[in-house]
């Protein structure tokens, strides 16, 4: 019983750190879009910037998921 509780606590802690890490990367990607993309597409480009952001985040998620799946199989 104690081992299962410890395992669940470890899972929750890892999930929490993963969420914090994801939020940090979220800020980095948003900042990069603001600095490097918005000047090229104009001031009223909120929708375009959000679309570019969504594509970047999706691509990053696919690459990370693929690599983690490949690592887990080994």
C-alpha positions in Angstrom: 0.0 0.0 0.0 2.8 2.5 0.9 4.6 1.7 -2.3 1.5 2.5 -4.4 1.0 5.8 -2.6 4.7 6.7 -3.2 4.3 5.7 -6.8 1.2 7.9 -7.2 2.9 10.8 -5.4 5.9 10.5 -7.8 3.5 10.5 -10.8 1.8 13.6 -9.5 5.1 15.4 -8.8 6.4 14.6 -12.3 3.1 15.7 -13.9 3.3 19.0 -11.9 6.8 19.7 -13.1 5.8 18.8 -16.6 3.0 21.4 -16.4 5.3 24.1 -15.1 7.8 23.3 -17.9 5.0 23.4 -20.5 3.9 26.8 -19.2 7.5 28.1 -19.3 7.9 27.0 -23.0 4.5 28.5 -23.7 5.9 31.9 -22.6 9.1 31.4 -24.7 7.2 30.5 -27.8 4.7 33.4 -27.4 7.6 35.8 -26.8 9.4 34.6 -29.9 6.2 35.0 -32.0 5.8 38.6 -30.6 9.4 39.5 -31.4 10.0 37.7 -34.7 6.6 37.2 -36.4 4.4 40.2 -35.5 6.7 42.8 -37.0 6.5 41.0 -40.4 2.7 40.5 -40.5 1.6 43.9 -39.1 0.1 45.3 -35.9 -3.5 43.9 -36.4 -2.3 40.4 -36.9 -3.5 38.7 -33.7 -5.2 35.9 -35.5 -2.2 35.2 -37.8 0.1 35.3 -34.8 -2.1 32.9 -32.9 -2.3 30.5 -35.9 1.5 30.5 -36.2 1.8 29.9 -32.5 -0.7 27.0 -32.7 1.3 25.4 -35.5 4.6 25.8 -33.7 3.2 24.3 -30.5 1.5 21.4 -32.4 4.7 20.6 -34.3 6.7 20.7 -31.0 4.2 18.4 -29.4 4.4 15.9 -32.2 8.2 15.9 -32.3 8.4 15.4 -28.5 5.7 12.7 -28.4 7.3 10.8 -31.3 10.8 10.9 -29.7 9.4 9.9 -26.2 7.5 7.0 -27.8 10.6 5.9 -29.6 12.6 6.1 -26.4 10.0 4.2 -24.4 10.0 1.3 -26.9 13.8 0.8 -26.4 
